Amino acid sequence: MISKPYLLFLGDAKDDLAIKTAAGINYWRPDWCIGQMSFPNAKSSLGIREMNVKEAVANGAKTFVIGVVNAGGVMPDEWQSVIVEAISAGMDIASGMHSRLSSFSEIAKASKQNNIKLHDLRFSEKQFQTGKGIKRKGKRLLTVGTDCSVGKKYTALAIERAMRTSQMDVTFKATGQTGILIAENGIAIDAIVSDFISGAVEWLSPDNIDDHWDIIEGQGSLFHPSFAGVSLGLLHGSQPDAFIVCHEPNRANMRGVDAPLPSIQEVIDQTIQNGKLTNKKIQCIGIALNTSNCKSKADEYKLEISKKYNLPCLDPIQDSLDPFIEIIKSI
Amino acid sequence: MISKPYLLFLGDAKDDLAIKTAAGINYWRPDWCIGQMSFPNAKSSLGIREMNVKEAVANGAKTFVIGVVNAGGVMPDEWQSVIVEAISAGMDIASGMHSRLSSFSEIAKASKQNNIKLHDLRFSEKQFQTGKGIKRKGKRLLTVGTDCSVGKKYTALAIERAMRTSQMDVTFKATGQTGILIAENGIAIDAIVSDFISGAVEWLSPDNIDDHWDIIEGQGSLFHPSFAGVSLGLLHGSQPDAFIVCHEPNRANMRGVDAPLPSIQEVIDQTIQNGKLTNKKIQCIGIALNTSNCKSKADEYKLEISKKYNLPCLDPIQDSLDPFIEIIKSI
């Protein structure tokens, strides 16, 4: 368990996508976030109260959460100084980086001296097994994407919320560091040794009662040349009964690489083709559209896509999700 | 570099597949193997000279190679005693296990006391990047499979050998611990953090001159519910111009799980479908049949499959690979 409330560290965030961890926590768990801390050259902000380490501690902050990506996986020197300062002021540290916090000697030293907890969200002490592919009881929904960062986590969390409102038995299953911070539970699947991807997901979403739904946060895309292996192992381990394709209109290129986006139809076909290996009944129940970058055309896009695929097409942050829930109830 | 020659440790191997690492080294590099060491209850043997640690050292053995799988990933106590004995007798240790040798305190202690090298083949000190998906120069062939343990490594090594005989510019690229022991090089791709699968393969098979071929050892199967994520990341990172489907006739079930084998056609279609993401020119150039378990029907099977797919179908250990080489030369 990570002590709350949090100070969200944004560093010198170069754009909004760089702070998606901080933004996700602040959106889904605003009560846990006491403020943000950014450097003067930051290009992005959460719009919550800016405070330094001293002010945050005075206001009761218990954990310093690294809410920004470190470009290229390298920890900048200025981050280390701030983290050591937060430790010295008595805050625990939470990080989703690929390197353990304790691998930085200054941080390790300070945390020992101050008896502070270092939460490395990407690391699990659990020893996983390889996947078995055996059908488990209970039901599962997976969010998949035409690309990375299109809204798979938000969609899963919004569906969980709507299903709870409908008195359904449902659990959000986090598969990335931001989801873990929101759910206080889960596995960062992209940090698992690749032999155990599907096995780790089988562990994350075990046998359950027939009426229970696990809503599993998707990762990457089957069409992303960097991460498709993770997406496929996650699909096989999830053995979803239902999936939703998440998409952001107007995106020209797959994030971070020189490759075009697949069509929604290609994602549906490929997901069914691969997914039926571990669940023959897999079906697409709708499309979730992230319309934050195309607000004026949002309704037009949703109508067009819904007609084309004969499935509900909704913005999970803007719209009622009843059309999704209705289909889920029928499964 | 691992010091040679080797003593191949077989433990209490329960069947021939359990010692596939030892068998692979002994088949491809017999000159490096001075003998085998097995427990009295072992059910499998390489048919080479049986010797204990003392005899092996007296005969010049330099490295004790763990050539058998540890079931369930657990290191049996008797293995530890033998490994410590080998260390005390002056041998280095080579292991392809998922746990580091140094994580066992007795082994760590003994290796320090005796100034012995512990080779953990599944671990790389290299920090990989995520895959970029950018087309690299030079040509690449990947062996893929209908299942695990069907001959992907043997096929790749046999093709490398045949291409060398044909004076072609070729390099075998190992992606598993046995391949690494044979090639003295490579990456155990199933031990890579899953975010970096395709990136690690991009590093393993970098830009090269136009006429050069990398023959990349495949892993798992796109249809294996435990390992398909690894297979897909390997396919995307390899961006092969050519692939060969490896298959063992008469196998009823995917290895280790309750799932039927896909057809060769399904493997060809899925490999092209996924592979064209990073190489639009990907093509299947043939089928490699492991006929070790169906010798009397081998010719019949090869003829039938070759006719059905209109591609050469060969046993890479028994047959001349000229039909494969001819197609490779035309690419």
Chai-1 contact restraints between the chains, C-beta under 6 A:
chainA,res_idxA,chainB,res_idxB,connection_type,confidence,min_distance_angstrom,max_distance_angstrom,comment,restraint_id
A,T130,B,S226,contact,1.0,0.0,6.0,A-B,restraint_1
A,G131,B,P225,contact,1.0,0.0,6.0,A-B,restraint_2
A,G131,B,S226,contact,1.0,0.0,6.0,A-B,restraint_3
A,G133,B,P225,contact,1.0,0.0,6.0,A-B,restraint_4
A,G133,B,V257,contact,1.0,0.0,6.0,A-B,restraint_5
A,G133,B,A259,contact,1.0,0.0,6.0,A-B,restraint_6
A,D190,B,S194,contact,1.0,0.0,6.0,A-B,restraint_7
A,D190,B,D195,contact,1.0,0.0,6.0,A-B,restraint_8
A,A191,B,V193,contact,1.0,0.0,6.0,A-B,restraint_9
A,I192,B,S194,contact,1.0,0.0,6.0,A-B,restraint_10
A,V193,B,A191,contact,1.0,0.0,6.0,A-B,restraint_11
A,S194,B,D190,contact,1.0,0.0,6.0,A-B,restraint_12
A,S194,B,I192,contact,1.0,0.0,6.0,A-B,restraint_13
A,S194,B,S194,contact,1.0,0.0,6.0,A-B,restraint_14
A,S194,B,I197,contact,1.0,0.0,6.0,A-B,restraint_15
A,S194,B,V230,contact,1.0,0.0,6.0,A-B,restraint_16
A,D195,B,D190,contact,1.0,0.0,6.0,A-B,restraint_17
A,I197,B,S194,contact,1.0,0.0,6.0,A-B,restraint_18
A,I197,B,G229,contact,1.0,0.0,6.0,A-B,restraint_19
A,S198,B,S226,contact,1.0,0.0,6.0,A-B,restraint_20
A,P225,B,G131,contact,1.0,0.0,6.0,A-B,restraint_21
A,P225,B,G133,contact,1.0,0.0,6.0,A-B,restraint_22
A,P225,B,H236,contact,1.0,0.0,6.0,A-B,restraint_23
A,P225,B,L277,contact,1.0,0.0,6.0,A-B,restraint_24
A,P225,B,T278,contact,1.0,0.0,6.0,A-B,restraint_25
A,S226,B,T130,contact,1.0,0.0,6.0,A-B,restraint_26
A,S226,B,G131,contact,1.0,0.0,6.0,A-B,restraint_27
A,S226,B,S198,contact,1.0,0.0,6.0,A-B,restraint_28
A,A228,B,L232,contact,1.0,0.0,6.0,A-B,restraint_29
A,A228,B,H236,contact,1.0,0.0,6.0,A-B,restraint_30
A,G229,B,I197,contact,1.0,0.0,6.0,A-B,restraint_31
A,G229,B,G229,contact,1.0,0.0,6.0,A-B,restraint_32
A,G229,B,L232,contact,1.0,0.0,6.0,A-B,restraint_33
A,G229,B,G233,contact,1.0,0.0,6.0,A-B,restraint_34
A,V230,B,S194,contact,1.0,0.0,6.0,A-B,restraint_35
A,L232,B,A228,contact,1.0,0.0,6.0,A-B,restraint_36
A,L232,B,G229,contact,1.0,0.0,6.0,A-B,restraint_37
A,L232,B,L232,contact,1.0,0.0,6.0,A-B,restraint_38
A,G233,B,G229,contact,1.0,0.0,6.0,A-B,restraint_39
A,H236,B,P225,contact,1.0,0.0,6.0,A-B,restraint_40
A,H236,B,A228,contact,1.0,0.0,6.0,A-B,restraint_41
A,V257,B,G133,contact,1.0,0.0,6.0,A-B,restraint_42
A,A259,B,G133,contact,1.0,0.0,6.0,A-B,restraint_43
A,L277,B,P225,contact,1.0,0.0,6.0,A-B,restraint_44
A,T278,B,P225,contact,1.0,0.0,6.0,A-B,restraint_45
